[in-house]
């Protein structure tokens, strides 16, 4: 292990001393003086330790522009956990995950949660991957411990959501520099990300221009797509990656390509059908629009979170205070968690005596598992299976935009008291901020 790294991260270095990390830190330090060499070496497969190596080495390498907070906090968490339950248990629970790039993000959230638990639970009660029931059941708790008279089980999960891919400026430049004697505005129907897609769009634009005088009211097939005229210089492409093309004859430098907006439903289609049945005749909402599958996802994130909770509750133990700790890397995901637990939000309007409508505000559909039982629309399906879950704690490991929330289940068999929920939230907030 590199001496500087070992001195700065003693616990991490000790836990991973028999892995590929020590050798990789030495290699990384040997090339650190050349700008960009570390990133290039990672891309070329020089290192085996992946993302862990990067956050460990970044603070001590002059050309790695990375804050040290992530690695320092990982070190602090591991130190607290080792002190609470011993080196061997920590190695067994986390080392292989930290070295695996595909599991690294999940491992960081698990370590952070265990670090919080080490300070929240009573001394000498923290456990990792504790068996639930008999060995034949193959169930275990990620984290367990005791606080006062209550025994706790904590399951950790991470909501893996990514925002739509950013528009590549090189693609936009290629589409706005086509060899034509006129300017043009183009509206794309579908995202264009690959070379073959770019060249297809280029061909459509050029061929529509070349055949613009041949396109009559009935339309013309261009590059396999039906093109209809809106005017002598404006054309609509019925299908394919391009939606509309407008040629600007008197300004060849006026060129703009507009990429499609991407959207996602905030309510499950099945739930929306129940609500939309109450709408007045002729009422059209965004859910009634025929969206393109390439730019719109009909399944909301809240449904995905509901499914995650459904799986995690099977790892809970009857008679214990079971908490599902959920990492939410994207700020927008926090709202989706609330929708999953408390029911999705919809706007509603009140019909006035004169026939007009007035906004009535927003209302949650009472379909979540944490809706009070007396208000739930389906106790057997939405409430009963989740009584074993005492609370859900959401947290984001981002010191610039930390967020922590603890949702107590009002229908739980074993409840998390308000005082301990507040203490837990404070512990998480101290770790994330």
GIGILIN-V47320 format. One record per residue. RES is the residue in three letters. SS is DSSP state (H for helix, E for strand, L for the rest). PSI is psi as a letter, one per 30 degrees, with the letter a starting at -180 (NA if undefined). D_CENTER is the distance of its C-alpha to the mean C-alpha in whole Angstrom. Layout:
res->(RES	RES)
ss->(SS	SS)
psi->(PSI	PSI)
d_center->(D_CENTER	D_CENTER)
//
This chain:
res->(UNK	UNK	UNK	UNK	UNK	UNK	UNK	UNK	UNK	UNK	UNK	UNK	UNK	UNK	UNK	UNK	UNK	UNK	UNK	UNK	UNK	UNK	UNK	UNK	UNK	UNK	UNK	UNK	UNK	UNK	UNK	UNK	UNK	UNK	UNK	UNK	UNK	UNK	UNK	UNK	UNK	UNK	UNK	UNK	UNK	UNK	UNK	UNK	UNK	UNK	UNK	UNK	UNK	UNK	UNK	UNK	UNK	UNK	UNK	UNK	UNK	UNK	UNK	UNK	UNK	UNK	UNK	UNK	UNK	UNK	UNK	UNK	UNK	UNK	UNK	UNK	UNK	UNK	UNK	UNK	UNK	UNK	UNK	UNK	UNK	UNK	UNK	UNK	UNK	UNK	UNK	UNK	UNK	UNK	UNK	UNK	UNK	UNK	UNK	UNK	UNK	UNK	UNK	UNK	UNK	UNK	UNK	UNK	UNK	UNK	UNK	UNK	UNK	UNK	UNK	UNK	UNK	UNK	UNK	UNK	UNK	UNK	UNK	UNK	UNK	UNK	UNK	UNK	UNK	UNK	UNK	UNK	UNK	UNK	UNK	UNK	UNK	UNK	UNK	UNK	UNK	UNK	UNK	UNK	UNK	UNK	UNK	UNK	UNK	UNK	UNK	UNK	UNK	UNK	UNK	UNK	UNK	UNK	UNK	UNK	UNK	UNK	UNK	UNK	UNK	UNK	UNK	UNK	UNK	UNK	UNK	UNK	UNK	UNK	UNK	UNK	UNK	UNK	UNK	UNK	UNK	UNK	UNK	UNK	UNK	UNK	UNK	UNK	UNK	UNK	UNK	UNK	UNK	UNK	UNK	UNK	UNK	UNK	UNK	UNK	UNK	UNK	UNK	UNK	UNK	UNK	UNK	UNK	UNK	UNK	UNK	UNK	UNK	UNK	UNK	UNK	UNK	UNK	UNK	UNK	UNK	UNK	UNK	UNK	UNK	UNK	UNK	UNK	UNK	UNK	UNK	UNK	UNK	UNK	UNK	UNK	UNK	UNK	UNK	UNK	UNK	UNK	UNK	UNK	UNK	UNK	UNK	UNK	UNK	UNK	UNK	UNK	UNK	UNK	UNK	UNK	UNK	UNK	UNK	UNK	UNK	UNK	UNK	UNK	UNK	UNK	UNK	UNK	UNK	UNK	UNK	UNK	UNK	UNK	UNK	UNK	UNK	UNK	UNK	UNK	UNK	UNK	UNK	UNK	UNK	UNK	UNK	UNK	UNK	UNK	UNK	UNK	UNK	UNK	UNK	UNK	UNK	UNK	UNK	UNK	UNK	UNK	UNK	UNK	UNK	UNK	UNK	UNK	UNK	UNK	UNK	UNK	UNK	UNK	UNK	UNK	UNK	UNK	UNK	UNK	UNK	UNK	UNK	UNK	UNK	UNK	UNK	UNK	UNK	UNK	UNK	UNK	UNK	UNK	UNK	UNK	UNK	UNK	UNK	UNK	UNK	UNK	UNK	UNK	UNK	UNK	UNK	UNK	UNK	UNK	UNK	UNK	UNK	UNK	UNK	UNK	UNK	UNK	UNK	UNK	UNK	UNK	UNK	UNK	UNK	UNK	UNK	UNK	UNK	UNK	UNK	UNK	UNK	UNK	UNK	UNK	UNK	UNK	UNK	UNK	UNK	UNK	UNK	UNK	UNK	UNK	UNK	UNK	UNK	UNK	UNK	UNK	UNK	UNK	UNK	UNK	UNK	UNK	UNK	UNK	UNK	UNK	UNK	UNK	UNK	UNK	UNK	UNK	UNK	UNK	UNK	UNK	UNK	UNK	UNK	UNK	UNK	UNK	UNK	UNK	UNK	UNK	UNK	UNK	UNK	UNK	UNK	UNK	UNK	UNK	UNK	UNK	UNK)
ss->(L	L	H	H	H	H	H	H	L	H	H	H	H	H	H	L	L	L	L	L	H	H	H	H	H	H	H	H	H	H	L	L	L	L	L	L	H	H	H	H	H	H	H	L	L	L	L	L	L	H	H	H	H	H	H	H	H	H	L	L	L	L	L	L	L	L	L	L	H	H	H	H	H	H	H	H	H	H	H	H	H	H	H	H	H	L	H	H	H	H	H	H	H	H	H	H	H	H	H	L	L	L	L	H	H	H	H	H	H	H	H	H	H	H	H	H	H	H	H	H	L	L	L	L	L	L	E	E	E	E	E	E	L	L	H	H	H	L	E	E	E	E	E	E	E	E	E	L	L	E	E	E	E	E	E	E	E	E	E	L	L	L	L	L	L	L	L	L	H	H	H	H	H	H	H	L	L	L	L	L	L	L	E	E	E	E	E	E	L	L	L	L	L	L	H	H	H	H	H	H	H	H	H	H	H	H	H	H	H	H	L	H	H	H	L	L	L	L	L	E	E	E	L	L	E	E	E	E	E	L	L	L	L	E	E	E	E	L	L	L	L	E	E	E	E	E	E	E	L	L	L	L	L	L	E	E	E	E	L	L	L	L	E	E	L	L	L	L	H	H	H	H	H	H	H	H	L	L	L	L	L	L	L	L	L	H	H	H	L	L	L	L	L	L	L	E	E	L	L	L	H	H	H	H	H	H	H	H	H	H	H	H	H	H	H	L	L	L	L	L	E	E	E	E	E	E	E	E	L	L	L	L	H	H	H	H	H	H	H	H	H	H	L	L	E	E	E	E	E	E	E	L	L	L	L	L	E	E	E	E	E	E	E	E	L	L	L	L	L	L	L	L	H	H	H	L	L	L	H	H	H	H	H	H	H	H	L	L	L	L	E	E	E	E	E	E	L	L	L	L	L	L	E	E	E	E	E	E	L	L	L	L	L	L	L	L	L	H	H	H	H	H	H	H	H	H	H	H	H	H	H	H	L)
psi->(k	k	e	e	e	e	e	e	i	e	e	e	e	e	e	g	f	g	a	f	e	e	e	e	e	e	e	e	f	f	g	f	f	k	k	f	e	e	e	e	e	e	e	f	g	e	l	f	f	b	e	e	e	e	f	e	f	e	f	g	k	f	g	j	i	k	l	f	e	e	e	e	e	e	e	e	e	e	e	e	e	e	e	e	g	l	e	e	e	e	e	e	e	f	e	e	e	f	f	j	e	f	f	e	e	e	e	e	e	e	e	e	e	e	e	e	e	e	f	e	l	l	k	g	f	k	l	k	h	k	k	k	b	l	e	f	f	h	k	l	k	e	k	l	a	k	j	b	f	k	k	k	k	k	k	k	l	k	j	j	k	k	l	k	k	l	k	j	f	e	e	e	e	e	f	g	h	k	i	l	g	l	l	l	k	k	j	k	e	l	k	j	f	l	e	e	e	e	f	e	e	e	e	e	e	e	e	e	e	e	g	e	f	f	j	a	e	f	l	k	k	k	h	g	k	k	k	k	k	f	a	f	g	k	k	k	k	e	l	a	f	k	e	k	k	k	k	j	e	g	i	f	f	j	k	k	k	j	l	k	k	k	l	k	k	f	k	k	e	e	e	e	e	e	e	f	f	f	l	l	k	f	k	k	l	f	f	f	k	i	l	k	f	f	g	k	k	f	j	l	e	e	e	e	e	e	e	e	e	e	e	f	f	f	f	l	k	k	f	l	j	k	k	j	k	j	k	j	e	k	e	f	f	e	e	e	e	e	e	e	e	f	k	l	k	l	k	l	l	k	k	l	f	g	f	l	k	k	k	f	a	l	k	k	k	i	f	l	f	g	k	k	e	f	f	k	f	j	e	e	e	f	e	e	f	g	f	f	k	e	l	k	k	k	l	k	i	j	f	f	i	l	k	k	k	j	j	k	j	f	g	k	e	j	l	j	l	e	e	f	e	e	e	e	e	e	e	e	e	e	e	f	NA)
d_center->(34	34	37	35	31	33	34	31	29	32	30	27	30	32	29	29	32	33	30	30	28	32	33	30	30	34	33	31	33	36	34	32	35	34	32	29	30	28	25	27	28	25	24	28	27	29	27	26	24	21	18	20	23	22	21	24	26	25	26	30	30	31	29	26	24	22	22	23	21	19	22	24	22	21	25	25	23	25	28	28	27	30	32	31	31	33	32	32	29	27	28	27	24	22	24	23	19	20	21	19	17	15	15	15	11	12	16	15	13	16	19	18	18	21	23	22	24	27	28	27	29	33	34	34	32	29	28	26	25	28	30	29	33	34	33	34	31	28	26	25	24	21	23	26	29	31	32	35	36	33	31	27	25	21	18	15	12	8	5	4	2	5	7	11	13	15	19	21	24	26	26	27	30	31	31	32	35	37	41	42	45	43	40	37	34	31	29	26	25	23	20	22	21	24	27	29	27	28	32	32	31	34	36	35	36	39	41	40	42	45	45	45	48	48	46	47	47	46	43	43	41	40	38	37	36	38	39	40	42	41	44	46	43	40	38	36	34	34	31	29	27	29	30	33	35	37	40	41	45	46	43	42	40	38	35	31	29	26	23	21	19	16	15	13	15	15	17	18	21	23	23	23	26	28	27	28	32	33	32	36	37	36	33	30	26	23	23	26	26	26	22	22	20	19	17	16	14	16	14	12	9	11	13	11	10	14	15	13	15	18	18	18	21	23	22	24	28	30	32	29	27	24	21	17	15	11	9	6	6	5	9	8	6	10	12	10	11	15	15	15	17	19	19	18	20	22	25	29	32	35	38	41	45	45	43	40	37	36	32	31	28	25	25	23	23	25	23	20	21	22	24	28	30	32	30	28	29	29	29	30	26	24	26	28	25	23	26	26	23	24	21	17	16	13	12	11	13	14	17	17	15	15	14	16	17	19	19	23	24	27	28	27	30	30	29	27	29	29	30	28	25	26	27	23	21	24	23	19	20	22	20	17	19)
//
